[in-house]
Amino acid sequence: MITAQLPVSGWHQMIGEPTIADAILDRIIHNAHRIELKGDSMRRKSVKPALTQTGNPEILTQDA
């Protein structure tokens, strides 16, 4: 299994040498099953509001 953050279309430029890039990609990509992920990164965490902010549904208020 090979994973990369660089799309296959950018591999030639990253490897630099066209002959070597072709040889590597021919062997790797020929019978490969490729899965290209799209969308926003799951590493980006949304900022959760602090518990003290008004309008936060997680805060339960009790009328005295």
C-alpha positions in Angstrom: 0.0 0.0 0.0 1.3 3.4 -1.0 -0.2 6.6 0.3 0.6 10.2 -0.7 -0.7 13.7 -0.1 0.6 14.7 -3.5 -1.8 13.8 -6.4 -0.4 11.4 -9.0 -0.6 14.3 -11.6 2.2 16.1 -9.6 4.5 13.1 -9.2 6.5 13.7 -12.4 7.3 17.2 -11.3 8.3 16.1 -7.8 10.5 13.3 -9.0 12.2 15.7 -11.5 13.8 13.2 -13.9 11.2 12.3 -16.6 12.6 8.8 -17.4 12.8 7.8 -13.8 9.4 9.2 -13.1 7.9 7.2 -16.0 9.5 4.0 -14.8 8.4 4.4 -11.2 4.8 5.4 -12.2 4.5 2.6 -14.7 5.3 0.0 -12.1 3.2 1.6 -9.3 0.1 2.9 -11.2 -0.3 0.1 -13.8 -2.5 -2.3 -11.7 -3.2 0.1 -8.8 -6.6 0.8 -7.3 -6.6 4.5 -6.7 -8.8 6.3 -4.2 -8.7 10.1 -4.4 -10.2 11.9 -1.4 -11.8 15.2 -1.9 -13.2 17.8 0.6 -11.9 19.6 3.6 -9.2 18.1 5.8 -10.4 16.2 8.9 -7.4 17.5 10.7 -8.9 21.0 10.8 -10.8 21.3 14.0 -13.7 23.6 14.2 -13.5 26.0 17.0 -16.0 25.1 19.7 -17.6 28.0 21.6 -16.6 28.4 25.2 -19.1 27.2 27.8 -19.4 30.8 29.1 -20.6 32.3 25.8 -24.2 33.4 25.5 -26.3 31.4 23.1 -24.5 28.1 23.8 -27.0 25.3 23.8 -24.8 23.2 26.1 -25.4 25.6 29.0 -28.4 24.8 31.0 -29.9 27.8 32.8 -32.1 27.5 35.9 -34.5 30.2 36.8 -34.3 30.9 40.6 
